[in-house]
Amino acid sequence: MKNAQDVKMTDSGRTVYGGGGITPDEKYTPEKYNKFQIEVIRKSALFNFSAKYFGSHGDAKLPKGWSPR
């Protein structure tokens, strides 16, 4: 909640209000995971698979620039 009686200016001239704590300039809403994704993360399944696979396939490599997304 903005406190109109507690107004300050930053060094760059931006107006800030007291009484509300720190709030971000932009709102970020993280993506929601489905049940399968939650279980994969919870059990570290991707990490465990990758460690086991690459540990037993010494010559296996990911393509240059590979990304999981």
Backbone as XML, in Angstrom:
<?xml version="1.0"?>
<chain id="A" units="angstrom">
  <residue number="1" name="MET">
    <atom name="N" x="0.844" y="-1.174" z="0.000"/>
    <atom name="CA" x="0.000" y="0.000" z="0.000"/>
    <atom name="C" x="0.892" y="1.240" z="0.000"/>
  </residue>
  <residue number="2" name="LYS">
    <atom name="N" x="0.690" y="2.095" z="-0.937"/>
    <atom name="CA" x="1.479" y="3.325" z="-1.038"/>
    <atom name="C" x="1.127" y="4.264" z="0.101"/>
  </residue>
  <residue number="3" name="ASN">
    <atom name="N" x="2.164" y="4.882" z="0.636"/>
    <atom name="CA" x="1.967" y="5.893" z="1.667"/>
    <atom name="C" x="2.263" y="7.241" z="1.029"/>
  </residue>
  <residue number="4" name="ALA">
    <atom name="N" x="1.230" y="8.014" z="0.712"/>
    <atom name="CA" x="1.389" y="9.290" z="0.015"/>
    <atom name="C" x="2.164" y="10.308" z="0.847"/>
  </residue>
  <residue number="5" name="GLN">
    <atom name="N" x="2.253" y="10.087" z="2.143"/>
    <atom name="CA" x="2.997" y="11.009" z="3.002"/>
    <atom name="C" x="4.484" y="10.658" z="3.059"/>
  </residue>
  <residue number="6" name="ASP">
    <atom name="N" x="4.857" y="9.499" z="2.533"/>
    <atom name="CA" x="6.258" y="9.062" z="2.551"/>
    <atom name="C" x="6.755" y="8.927" z="1.110"/>
  </residue>
  <residue number="7" name="VAL">
    <atom name="N" x="6.955" y="10.054" z="0.443"/>
    <atom name="CA" x="7.381" y="10.090" z="-0.953"/>
    <atom name="C" x="8.853" y="10.471" z="-1.017"/>
  </residue>
  <residue number="8" name="LYS">
    <atom name="N" x="9.623" y="9.724" z="-1.789"/>
    <atom name="CA" x="11.048" y="9.995" z="-1.966"/>
    <atom name="C" x="11.365" y="9.981" z="-3.452"/>
  </residue>
  <residue number="9" name="MET">
    <atom name="N" x="12.526" y="10.519" z="-3.789"/>
    <atom name="CA" x="13.011" y="10.491" z="-5.167"/>
    <atom name="C" x="14.330" y="9.721" z="-5.187"/>
  </residue>
  <residue number="10" name="THR">
    <atom name="N" x="14.491" y="8.859" z="-6.170"/>
    <atom name="CA" x="15.766" y="8.155" z="-6.330"/>
    <atom name="C" x="16.778" y="9.115" z="-6.940"/>
  </residue>
  <residue number="11" name="ASP">
    <atom name="N" x="18.045" y="8.697" z="-6.969"/>
    <atom name="CA" x="19.095" y="9.531" z="-7.568"/>
    <atom name="C" x="18.803" y="9.846" z="-9.030"/>
  </residue>
  <residue number="12" name="SER">
    <atom name="N" x="18.104" y="8.924" z="-9.711"/>
    <atom name="CA" x="17.797" y="9.145" z="-11.130"/>
    <atom name="C" x="16.481" y="9.901" z="-11.332"/>
  </residue>
  <residue number="13" name="GLY">
    <atom name="N" x="15.815" y="10.305" z="-10.238"/>
    <atom name="CA" x="14.602" y="11.100" z="-10.365"/>
    <atom name="C" x="13.300" y="10.323" z="-10.331"/>
  </residue>
  <residue number="14" name="ARG">
    <atom name="N" x="13.373" y="9.035" z="-10.064"/>
    <atom name="CA" x="12.163" y="8.212" z="-10.011"/>
    <atom name="C" x="11.462" y="8.408" z="-8.670"/>
  </residue>
  <residue number="15" name="THR">
    <atom name="N" x="10.145" y="8.539" z="-8.687"/>
    <atom name="CA" x="9.364" y="8.693" z="-7.464"/>
    <atom name="C" x="9.105" y="7.324" z="-6.847"/>
  </residue>
  <residue number="16" name="VAL">
    <atom name="N" x="9.386" y="7.216" z="-5.557"/>
    <atom name="CA" x="9.111" y="5.969" z="-4.834"/>
    <atom name="C" x="8.326" y="6.317" z="-3.575"/>
  </residue>
  <residue number="17" name="TYR">
    <atom name="N" x="7.479" y="5.388" z="-3.161"/>
    <atom name="CA" x="6.622" y="5.596" z="-2.000"/>
    <atom name="C" x="6.997" y="4.624" z="-0.899"/>
  </residue>
  <residue number="18" name="GLY">
    <atom name="N" x="6.918" y="5.058" z="0.334"/>
    <atom name="CA" x="7.191" y="4.202" z="1.473"/>
    <atom name="C" x="5.951" y="3.431" z="1.894"/>
  </residue>
  <residue number="19" name="GLY">
    <atom name="N" x="6.154" y="2.497" z="2.795"/>
    <atom name="CA" x="5.028" y="1.788" z="3.388"/>
    <atom name="C" x="4.642" y="0.487" z="2.722"/>
  </residue>
  <residue number="20" name="GLY">
    <atom name="N" x="5.239" y="0.149" z="1.593"/>
    <atom name="CA" x="4.813" y="-1.075" z="0.914"/>
    <atom name="C" x="5.911" y="-2.097" z="0.735"/>
  </residue>
  <residue number="21" name="GLY">
    <atom name="N" x="7.092" y="-1.795" z="1.229"/>
    <atom name="CA" x="8.194" y="-2.724" z="1.014"/>
    <atom name="C" x="8.688" y="-2.625" z="-0.412"/>
  </residue>
  <residue number="22" name="ILE">
    <atom name="N" x="9.422" y="-3.621" z="-0.821"/>
    <atom name="CA" x="9.989" y="-3.626" z="-2.175"/>
    <atom name="C" x="9.028" y="-4.350" z="-3.109"/>
  </residue>
  <residue number="23" name="THR">
    <atom name="N" x="8.675" y="-3.719" z="-4.212"/>
    <atom name="CA" x="7.832" y="-4.352" z="-5.221"/>
    <atom name="C" x="8.547" y="-4.273" z="-6.566"/>
  </residue>
  <residue number="24" name="PRO">
    <atom name="N" x="8.428" y="-5.309" z="-7.367"/>
    <atom name="CA" x="9.106" y="-5.320" z="-8.664"/>
    <atom name="C" x="8.477" y="-4.355" z="-9.661"/>
  </residue>
  <residue number="25" name="ASP">
    <atom name="N" x="9.288" y="-3.897" z="-10.615"/>
    <atom name="CA" x="8.772" y="-3.039" z="-11.681"/>
    <atom name="C" x="7.890" y="-3.829" z="-12.643"/>
  </residue>
  <residue number="26" name="GLU">
    <atom name="N" x="8.236" y="-5.095" z="-12.831"/>
    <atom name="CA" x="7.474" y="-5.952" z="-13.737"/>
    <atom name="C" x="7.008" y="-7.189" z="-12.989"/>
  </residue>
  <residue number="27" name="LYS">
    <atom name="N" x="5.787" y="-7.589" z="-13.246"/>
    <atom name="CA" x="5.228" y="-8.784" z="-12.611"/>
    <atom name="C" x="5.638" y="-10.009" z="-13.419"/>
  </residue>
  <residue number="28" name="TYR">
    <atom name="N" x="6.136" y="-11.029" z="-12.728"/>
    <atom name="CA" x="6.529" y="-12.276" z="-13.369"/>
    <atom name="C" x="5.691" y="-13.401" z="-12.777"/>
  </residue>
  <residue number="29" name="THR">
    <atom name="N" x="5.020" y="-14.142" z="-13.635"/>
    <atom name="CA" x="4.237" y="-15.292" z="-13.194"/>
    <atom name="C" x="4.906" y="-16.551" z="-13.733"/>
  </residue>
  <residue number="30" name="PRO">
    <atom name="N" x="5.478" y="-17.362" z="-12.835"/>
    <atom name="CA" x="6.139" y="-18.585" z="-13.314"/>
    <atom name="C" x="5.123" y="-19.547" z="-13.930"/>
  </residue>
  <residue number="31" name="GLU">
    <atom name="N" x="5.605" y="-20.358" z="-14.871"/>
    <atom name="CA" x="4.709" y="-21.307" z="-15.521"/>
    <atom name="C" x="4.266" y="-22.377" z="-14.538"/>
  </residue>
  <residue number="32" name="LYS">
    <atom name="N" x="3.076" y="-22.901" z="-14.754"/>
    <atom name="CA" x="2.546" y="-23.972" z="-13.911"/>
    <atom name="C" x="2.947" y="-25.310" z="-14.517"/>
  </residue>
  <residue number="33" name="TYR">
    <atom name="N" x="3.422" y="-26.220" z="-13.673"/>
    <atom name="CA" x="3.802" y="-27.548" z="-14.126"/>
    <atom name="C" x="2.626" y="-28.504" z="-13.994"/>
  </residue>
  <residue number="34" name="ASN">
    <atom name="N" x="2.553" y="-29.489" z="-14.921"/>
    <atom name="CA" x="1.522" y="-30.507" z="-14.789"/>
    <atom name="C" x="2.034" y="-31.609" z="-13.855"/>
  </residue>
  <residue number="35" name="LYS">
    <atom name="N" x="1.197" y="-32.593" z="-13.531"/>
    <atom name="CA" x="1.572" y="-33.640" z="-12.564"/>
    <atom name="C" x="2.800" y="-34.414" z="-13.011"/>
  </residue>
  <residue number="36" name="PHE">
    <atom name="N" x="2.897" y="-34.717" z="-14.295"/>
    <atom name="CA" x="4.056" y="-35.456" z="-14.803"/>
    <atom name="C" x="5.342" y="-34.654" z="-14.614"/>
  </residue>
  <residue number="37" name="GLN">
    <atom name="N" x="5.309" y="-33.385" z="-14.970"/>
    <atom name="CA" x="6.494" y="-32.545" z="-14.827"/>
    <atom name="C" x="6.918" y="-32.435" z="-13.362"/>
  </residue>
  <residue number="38" name="ILE">
    <atom name="N" x="5.968" y="-32.320" z="-12.475"/>
    <atom name="CA" x="6.274" y="-32.231" z="-11.049"/>
    <atom name="C" x="6.976" y="-33.498" z="-10.577"/>
  </residue>
  <residue number="39" name="GLU">
    <atom name="N" x="6.499" y="-34.652" z="-11.003"/>
    <atom name="CA" x="7.121" y="-35.921" z="-10.602"/>
    <atom name="C" x="8.527" y="-36.070" z="-11.178"/>
  </residue>
  <residue number="40" name="VAL">
    <atom name="N" x="8.713" y="-35.668" z="-12.419"/>
    <atom name="CA" x="10.041" y="-35.739" z="-13.036"/>
    <atom name="C" x="11.023" y="-34.879" z="-12.246"/>
  </residue>
  <residue number="41" name="ILE">
    <atom name="N" x="10.599" y="-33.679" z="-11.890"/>
    <atom name="CA" x="11.454" y="-32.780" z="-11.118"/>
    <atom name="C" x="11.678" y="-33.328" z="-9.708"/>
  </residue>
  <residue number="42" name="ARG">
    <atom name="N" x="10.624" y="-33.751" z="-9.063"/>
    <atom name="CA" x="10.698" y="-34.230" z="-7.687"/>
    <atom name="C" x="11.645" y="-35.421" z="-7.540"/>
  </residue>
  <residue number="43" name="LYS">
    <atom name="N" x="11.629" y="-36.297" z="-8.533"/>
    <atom name="CA" x="12.456" y="-37.503" z="-8.474"/>
    <atom name="C" x="13.811" y="-37.331" z="-9.158"/>
  </residue>
  <residue number="44" name="SER">
    <atom name="N" x="14.106" y="-36.122" z="-9.628"/>
    <atom name="CA" x="15.365" y="-35.848" z="-10.347"/>
    <atom name="C" x="15.559" y="-36.838" z="-11.495"/>
  </residue>
  <residue number="45" name="ALA">
    <atom name="N" x="14.475" y="-37.195" z="-12.146"/>
    <atom name="CA" x="14.509" y="-38.232" z="-13.171"/>
    <atom name="C" x="15.388" y="-37.865" z="-14.360"/>
  </residue>
  <residue number="46" name="LEU">
    <atom name="N" x="15.326" y="-36.640" z="-14.825"/>
    <atom name="CA" x="16.139" y="-36.245" z="-15.977"/>
    <atom name="C" x="17.620" y="-36.280" z="-15.625"/>
  </residue>
  <residue number="47" name="PHE">
    <atom name="N" x="17.972" y="-35.773" z="-14.446"/>
    <atom name="CA" x="19.366" y="-35.801" z="-14.013"/>
    <atom name="C" x="19.853" y="-37.243" z="-13.864"/>
  </residue>
  <residue number="48" name="ASN">
    <atom name="N" x="19.061" y="-38.081" z="-13.193"/>
    <atom name="CA" x="19.471" y="-39.471" z="-12.967"/>
    <atom name="C" x="19.628" y="-40.229" z="-14.278"/>
  </residue>
  <residue number="49" name="PHE">
    <atom name="N" x="18.690" y="-40.043" z="-15.210"/>
    <atom name="CA" x="18.802" y="-40.696" z="-16.514"/>
    <atom name="C" x="20.058" y="-40.240" z="-17.233"/>
  </residue>
  <residue number="50" name="SER">
    <atom name="N" x="20.275" y="-38.922" z="-17.265"/>
    <atom name="CA" x="21.432" y="-38.370" z="-17.982"/>
    <atom name="C" x="22.739" y="-38.870" z="-17.386"/>
  </residue>
  <residue number="51" name="ALA">
    <atom name="N" x="22.834" y="-38.874" z="-16.062"/>
    <atom name="CA" x="24.057" y="-39.330" z="-15.402"/>
    <atom name="C" x="24.330" y="-40.802" z="-15.718"/>
  </residue>
  <residue number="52" name="LYS">
    <atom name="N" x="23.282" y="-41.620" z="-15.666"/>
    <atom name="CA" x="23.444" y="-43.055" z="-15.940"/>
    <atom name="C" x="23.792" y="-43.288" z="-17.411"/>
  </residue>
  <residue number="53" name="TYR">
    <atom name="N" x="23.087" y="-42.600" z="-18.305"/>
    <atom name="CA" x="23.308" y="-42.790" z="-19.734"/>
    <atom name="C" x="24.709" y="-42.352" z="-20.148"/>
  </residue>
  <residue number="54" name="PHE">
    <atom name="N" x="25.077" y="-41.125" z="-19.796"/>
    <atom name="CA" x="26.378" y="-40.616" z="-20.217"/>
    <atom name="C" x="27.523" y="-41.281" z="-19.459"/>
  </residue>
  <residue number="55" name="GLY">
    <atom name="N" x="27.230" y="-41.806" z="-18.270"/>
    <atom name="CA" x="28.248" y="-42.539" z="-17.525"/>
    <atom name="C" x="28.575" y="-43.881" z="-18.162"/>
  </residue>
  <residue number="56" name="SER">
    <atom name="N" x="27.604" y="-44.497" z="-18.826"/>
    <atom name="CA" x="27.830" y="-45.809" z="-19.431"/>
    <atom name="C" x="28.060" y="-45.741" z="-20.948"/>
  </residue>
  <residue number="57" name="HIS">
    <atom name="N" x="27.931" y="-44.576" z="-21.541"/>
    <atom name="CA" x="28.177" y="-44.364" z="-22.967"/>
    <atom name="C" x="29.243" y="-43.286" z="-23.104"/>
  </residue>
  <residue number="58" name="GLY">
    <atom name="N" x="30.487" y="-43.653" z="-22.866"/>
    <atom name="CA" x="31.589" y="-42.703" z="-22.813"/>
    <atom name="C" x="31.737" y="-41.820" z="-24.039"/>
  </residue>
  <residue number="59" name="ASP">
    <atom name="N" x="31.313" y="-42.311" z="-25.217"/>
    <atom name="CA" x="31.472" y="-41.527" z="-26.445"/>
    <atom name="C" x="30.242" y="-40.677" z="-26.780"/>
  </residue>
  <residue number="60" name="ALA">
    <atom name="N" x="29.184" y="-40.785" z="-25.977"/>
    <atom name="CA" x="27.955" y="-40.022" z="-26.242"/>
    <atom name="C" x="28.158" y="-38.551" z="-25.896"/>
  </residue>
  <residue number="61" name="LYS">
    <atom name="N" x="27.713" y="-37.680" z="-26.803"/>
    <atom name="CA" x="27.823" y="-36.239" z="-26.592"/>
    <atom name="C" x="26.552" y="-35.568" z="-27.084"/>
  </residue>
  <residue number="62" name="LEU">
    <atom name="N" x="26.203" y="-34.476" z="-26.458"/>
    <atom name="CA" x="25.062" y="-33.691" z="-26.923"/>
    <atom name="C" x="25.514" y="-32.820" z="-28.096"/>
  </residue>
  <residue number="63" name="PRO">
    <atom name="N" x="24.635" y="-32.570" z="-29.052"/>
    <atom name="CA" x="25.004" y="-31.699" z="-30.172"/>
    <atom name="C" x="25.344" y="-30.292" z="-29.680"/>
  </residue>
  <residue number="64" name="LYS">
    <atom name="N" x="26.241" y="-29.630" z="-30.370"/>
    <atom name="CA" x="26.625" y="-28.270" z="-30.014"/>
    <atom name="C" x="25.396" y="-27.366" z="-30.046"/>
  </residue>
  <residue number="65" name="GLY">
    <atom name="N" x="25.215" y="-26.568" z="-28.990"/>
    <atom name="CA" x="24.076" y="-25.661" z="-28.910"/>
    <atom name="C" x="22.800" y="-26.309" z="-28.409"/>
  </residue>
  <residue number="66" name="TRP">
    <atom name="N" x="22.864" y="-27.570" z="-27.974"/>
    <atom name="CA" x="21.667" y="-28.277" z="-27.508"/>
    <atom name="C" x="21.086" y="-27.566" z="-26.301"/>
  </residue>
  <residue number="67" name="SER">
    <atom name="N" x="19.760" y="-27.511" z="-26.241"/>
    <atom name="CA" x="19.048" y="-26.920" z="-25.115"/>
    <atom name="C" x="17.835" y="-27.783" z="-24.809"/>
  </residue>
  <residue number="68" name="PRO">
    <atom name="N" x="17.465" y="-27.930" z="-23.543"/>
    <atom name="CA" x="16.308" y="-28.772" z="-23.219"/>
    <atom name="C" x="14.978" y="-28.157" z="-23.614"/>
  </residue>
  <residue number="69" name="ARG">
    <atom name="N" x="14.956" y="-26.906" z="-24.033"/>
    <atom name="CA" x="13.690" y="-26.276" z="-24.412"/>
    <atom name="C" x="13.590" y="-26.152" z="-25.892"/>
  </residue>
</chain>
